[in-house]
C-alpha cells in the first residue's frame, strides 16, 4: 500500500507500508496507532507502487478493524480490476454493510488514457452513515469548487464507458501479466537489484538497490540520474514514494521496449559494478 508521504505529513496521517505483512499484524498495528483524531483508513488495491493485490480475507479484516474503531474506509481503486496474478480483484465496497466505504476510481488507468484527469467517488453505505454524518454533503461542496475535467473528456466519457468491450479489458490484463513476468524475470538477472515481491496487479514494481555492488553511485537519485544520462532509461527514485534506495519501475510498456530497457539497466549496472 502507498500514500504519497508528503500528503500524509500535511494531513498528519500515519503510513503503514506493506508487501507481505498483512492480516492480523496490520490490524493490530492500526488499532495501536488509532486515537480520537483518527477518522479513516486508506487502502490502495491493487497497490501502487508494489503491485500487491489484497485478498477477500484481508479486506474483510480491514473492514472489521475500521468498524471496531468507528471510522470509515477510503478505498483507492484507481487500478481496480487490473489484477493478473493468482488473486482476483475484490472491491472494498462488498464490505459496505460492515463499514462505510468511499471508493476512488479513475478513467486513466483501466481505460489506458494517461493524463485524462477524470475520476469519481462512490459511496457504499447501505446504513446511510455518511449522509447522516454530513460527509457526503461536505464532499459535494468540495467538488463544487474544484475545476471541472476538460470538456473533450466530458464529451467522450459516455461513449467510452458504454462502448468499451470486455475484450479490451482482457487484452490489457493479458499484456500486463506478460510484461510483469518479463520485468520480474529480467530484474532477477541484474546483480545490484532485487525484487522481494512479484507484482500481481497495477502497473509497477518496487526493487531494492544494493550499493555494495556498485562503485560510484551512492543513492537512488544518483542512480536514476546517471541511468537517464547514459542509457536514456527513466525510472523513479524510491525516495519519491518514501522508500530511499529503492526504485519504482513501470512495466506498462510494449514487451519489446521493456526488454530493451531492462537490458540497458543491466548494461548500466555492469558498467558501474564494484569489481573488487
C-alpha positions as CSV (number, residue, x, y, z in Angstrom):
1,X,0.0,0.0,0.0
2,X,1.2,3.5,-0.6
3,X,0.0,7.0,0.1
4,X,2.2,9.9,-1.0
5,X,4.4,10.7,2.0
6,X,4.3,14.5,1.6
7,X,0.5,14.3,1.6
8,X,0.4,12.1,4.6
9,X,2.6,14.6,6.5
10,X,0.4,17.5,5.5
11,X,-2.7,15.7,6.8
12,X,-1.0,14.2,9.9
13,X,-1.6,10.7,8.6
14,X,0.4,7.6,9.5
15,X,1.8,5.4,6.8
16,X,1.9,1.7,7.1
17,X,3.9,0.1,4.2
18,X,3.2,-3.5,3.5
19,X,4.1,-6.0,0.8
20,X,3.8,-9.3,2.7
21,X,2.9,-8.0,6.1
22,X,-0.9,-8.3,6.0
23,X,-3.8,-9.7,8.1
24,X,-3.8,-9.6,11.9
25,X,-0.4,-7.9,12.1
26,X,-1.6,-4.9,10.2
27,X,-4.9,-4.9,12.0
28,X,-3.2,-4.8,15.5
29,X,-0.8,-2.1,14.3
30,X,-3.7,0.1,13.1
31,X,-5.6,-0.4,16.3
32,X,-2.5,0.6,18.3
33,X,-2.0,3.8,16.2
34,X,-5.6,5.0,16.2
35,X,-6.7,7.7,18.6
36,X,-9.6,10.1,18.9
37,X,-8.4,12.1,15.9
38,X,-8.5,9.0,13.6
39,X,-11.3,9.3,11.0
40,X,-10.4,6.8,8.3
41,X,-8.2,4.1,6.9
42,X,-6.9,4.4,3.4
43,X,-6.2,1.2,1.4
44,X,-4.8,1.1,-2.1
45,X,-5.8,-2.0,-4.0
46,X,-4.3,-3.1,-6.4
47,X,-1.3,-1.5,-4.8
48,X,0.8,1.3,-6.2
49,X,3.8,1.0,-6.4
50,X,4.3,-2.6,-5.3
51,X,1.6,-4.3,-7.4
52,X,0.1,-6.2,-4.5
53,X,-3.5,-7.4,-4.6
54,X,-5.4,-7.8,-1.4
55,X,-7.4,-11.0,-0.7
56,X,-11.0,-11.1,0.4
57,X,-10.0,-12.1,3.9
58,X,-7.5,-9.2,4.1
59,X,-10.1,-6.7,3.1
60,X,-12.7,-8.2,5.4
61,X,-10.2,-7.7,8.3
62,X,-9.7,-4.1,7.2
63,X,-13.5,-3.6,7.3
64,X,-13.8,-5.2,10.7
65,X,-10.9,-3.2,12.1
66,X,-12.5,0.1,10.8
67,X,-15.9,-0.9,12.3
68,X,-14.2,-1.6,15.6
69,X,-12.5,1.8,15.6
70,X,-15.7,3.6,14.4
71,X,-14.1,5.0,11.3
72,X,-14.7,4.8,7.6
73,X,-12.5,3.2,4.8
74,X,-11.3,5.2,1.8
75,X,-10.5,2.7,-1.0
76,X,-8.2,3.9,-3.7
77,X,-9.2,1.6,-6.6
78,X,-7.7,3.6,-9.4
79,X,-6.1,0.4,-10.6
80,X,-9.2,-1.5,-9.9
81,X,-9.7,-4.8,-11.9
82,X,-6.1,-4.6,-13.2
83,X,-5.2,-7.9,-11.5
84,X,-3.4,-10.7,-13.4
85,X,-2.0,-12.9,-10.7
86,X,-3.5,-15.7,-8.6
87,X,-5.6,-13.3,-6.5
88,X,-8.8,-11.8,-8.1
89,X,-9.6,-8.2,-7.6
90,X,-12.1,-7.7,-4.8
91,X,-13.8,-4.2,-4.5
92,X,-13.8,-2.8,-0.9
93,X,-17.4,-1.9,-1.5
94,X,-18.5,-5.5,-0.9
95,X,-18.0,-4.8,2.8
96,X,-20.2,-1.7,2.8
97,X,-22.7,-3.3,5.2
98,X,-19.8,-3.7,7.7
99,X,-18.3,-0.2,7.4
100,X,-18.9,2.9,5.3
101,X,-16.7,2.9,2.2
102,X,-15.6,5.8,0.0
103,X,-14.2,4.3,-3.3
104,X,-12.0,6.4,-5.6
105,X,-11.9,5.4,-9.3
106,X,-10.2,6.8,-12.4
107,X,-10.5,6.6,-16.1
108,X,-6.8,6.9,-16.9
109,X,-5.6,3.5,-15.7
110,X,-8.1,0.8,-16.6
111,X,-9.0,2.5,-19.9
112,X,-5.3,3.4,-20.6
113,X,-5.7,7.1,-21.2
114,X,-2.9,8.6,-19.1
115,X,-3.3,12.3,-18.5
116,X,-7.1,12.3,-18.6
117,X,-7.8,13.6,-15.2
118,X,-11.3,12.2,-14.9
119,X,-12.3,10.2,-11.8
120,X,-15.1,9.5,-9.4
121,X,-16.0,9.0,-5.8
122,X,-18.5,6.3,-4.9
123,X,-20.2,5.9,-1.5
124,X,-21.0,2.3,-0.4
125,X,-23.1,2.9,2.7
126,X,-26.3,0.9,2.9
127,X,-26.7,2.1,6.6
128,X,-26.6,5.7,5.4
129,X,-24.0,6.7,7.9
130,X,-22.1,9.0,5.5
131,X,-25.3,11.0,4.7
132,X,-26.3,11.3,8.3
133,X,-22.9,12.5,9.4
134,X,-22.7,15.1,6.7
135,X,-19.7,13.7,4.9
136,X,-21.5,13.3,1.6
137,X,-22.7,17.0,1.8
138,X,-19.1,18.1,2.5
139,X,-17.8,16.1,-0.4
140,X,-20.3,17.7,-2.7
141,X,-19.4,21.2,-1.5
142,X,-15.8,20.5,-2.1
143,X,-16.3,19.2,-5.6
144,X,-18.3,22.3,-6.5
145,X,-15.2,24.5,-6.0
146,X,-12.9,22.1,-7.9
147,X,-12.0,22.6,-11.6
148,X,-14.1,20.5,-13.9
149,X,-12.5,17.9,-16.2
150,X,-11.5,19.1,-19.7
151,X,-14.6,19.5,-21.9
152,X,-13.4,17.0,-24.6
153,X,-13.1,14.4,-21.8
154,X,-16.6,15.1,-20.6
155,X,-17.8,14.7,-24.2
156,X,-16.1,11.4,-24.7
157,X,-16.8,9.8,-21.4
158,X,-20.3,8.4,-22.2
159,X,-19.2,6.6,-25.3
160,X,-16.0,5.3,-23.6
161,X,-18.0,3.8,-20.7
162,X,-20.8,2.4,-22.9
163,X,-18.8,1.1,-25.9
164,X,-15.6,-0.4,-24.3
165,X,-15.9,-4.1,-24.6
166,X,-14.7,-6.8,-22.2
167,X,-12.2,-7.9,-24.9
168,X,-10.4,-4.6,-24.5
169,X,-10.0,-5.2,-20.7
170,X,-9.0,-8.8,-21.2
171,X,-6.3,-7.8,-23.6
172,X,-4.9,-5.1,-21.2
173,X,-4.8,-7.6,-18.4
174,X,-3.0,-10.2,-20.5
175,X,-0.4,-7.7,-21.7
176,X,0.2,-6.5,-18.1
177,X,0.6,-10.1,-16.9
178,X,3.1,-10.8,-19.7
179,X,5.1,-7.6,-19.0
180,X,5.1,-8.1,-15.3
181,X,6.7,-11.6,-15.9
182,X,9.3,-10.0,-18.2
183,X,10.1,-7.3,-15.7
184,X,10.3,-9.6,-12.7
185,X,12.5,-12.2,-14.5
186,X,14.7,-9.5,-16.2
187,X,15.4,-7.9,-12.8
188,X,16.5,-11.2,-11.5
189,X,19.4,-11.1,-14.0
190,X,20.6,-7.7,-12.8
191,X,23.2,-8.2,-9.9
192,X,22.7,-5.0,-7.9
193,X,18.8,-5.0,-8.0
194,X,16.5,-7.3,-6.1
195,X,12.7,-7.6,-6.1
196,X,11.1,-9.0,-3.0
197,X,7.6,-9.3,-4.4
198,X,6.3,-10.2,-7.8
199,X,3.5,-7.9,-8.8
200,X,0.0,-9.3,-9.2
201,X,-1.7,-6.1,-10.3
202,X,-1.4,-2.5,-11.3
203,X,1.5,-1.4,-13.5
204,X,4.7,-1.0,-11.4
205,X,7.2,-2.9,-9.3
206,X,9.5,-1.8,-6.5
207,X,13.1,-3.0,-6.4
208,X,15.9,-2.5,-3.9
209,X,19.4,-1.3,-4.8
210,X,22.5,-3.0,-3.4
211,X,25.1,-0.3,-3.3
212,X,27.9,-2.7,-2.1
213,X,27.9,-4.0,-5.7
214,X,28.2,-0.5,-7.3
215,X,31.3,1.5,-7.5
216,X,30.4,5.2,-7.9
217,X,26.7,5.5,-7.1
218,X,25.6,6.5,-3.6
219,X,21.8,6.7,-3.6
220,X,18.7,6.0,-5.7
221,X,18.5,9.6,-7.0
222,X,22.1,9.4,-8.3
223,X,21.4,6.0,-9.8
224,X,18.3,7.4,-11.7
225,X,20.1,10.5,-12.9
226,X,23.1,8.6,-14.3
227,X,20.9,5.9,-15.8
228,X,18.9,8.5,-17.7
229,X,22.0,10.3,-18.9
230,X,23.9,7.2,-20.0
231,X,21.1,4.9,-21.2
232,X,18.1,7.1,-21.8
233,X,16.0,5.0,-19.4
234,X,13.8,6.7,-16.9
235,X,12.8,5.0,-13.6
236,X,11.5,6.7,-10.4
237,X,13.8,7.0,-7.4
238,X,12.3,5.4,-4.3
239,X,12.7,8.5,-2.2
240,X,9.8,10.0,-4.3
241,X,7.4,7.5,-2.7
242,X,9.1,7.4,0.8
243,X,11.4,4.4,0.1
244,X,15.0,5.6,-0.1
245,X,17.4,3.5,-2.1
246,X,14.6,1.7,-3.9
247,X,13.4,2.1,-7.5
248,X,9.9,2.2,-9.0
249,X,9.8,0.6,-12.4
250,X,6.7,0.6,-14.6
251,X,6.0,-2.4,-16.9
252,X,3.1,-0.7,-18.7
253,X,5.0,-0.7,-22.0
254,X,5.3,-2.9,-25.0
255,X,7.2,-6.1,-24.3
256,X,10.0,-5.4,-26.8
257,X,10.6,-1.9,-25.3
258,X,10.6,-3.3,-21.8
259,X,13.2,-6.0,-22.7
260,X,15.3,-3.3,-24.3
261,X,15.0,-1.1,-21.2
262,X,16.0,-3.9,-18.8
263,X,19.0,-4.8,-21.0
264,X,20.1,-1.1,-20.8
265,X,19.7,-1.2,-17.0
266,X,21.7,-4.4,-16.8
267,X,24.5,-2.9,-19.0
268,X,24.5,0.2,-16.8
269,X,24.9,-1.8,-13.6
270,X,27.7,-3.9,-15.1
271,X,29.5,-0.8,-16.2
272,X,29.3,0.7,-12.7
273,X,29.9,-2.6,-10.9
274,X,32.3,-2.8,-8.0
275,X,34.7,-5.4,-9.3
276,X,36.7,-5.9,-6.1
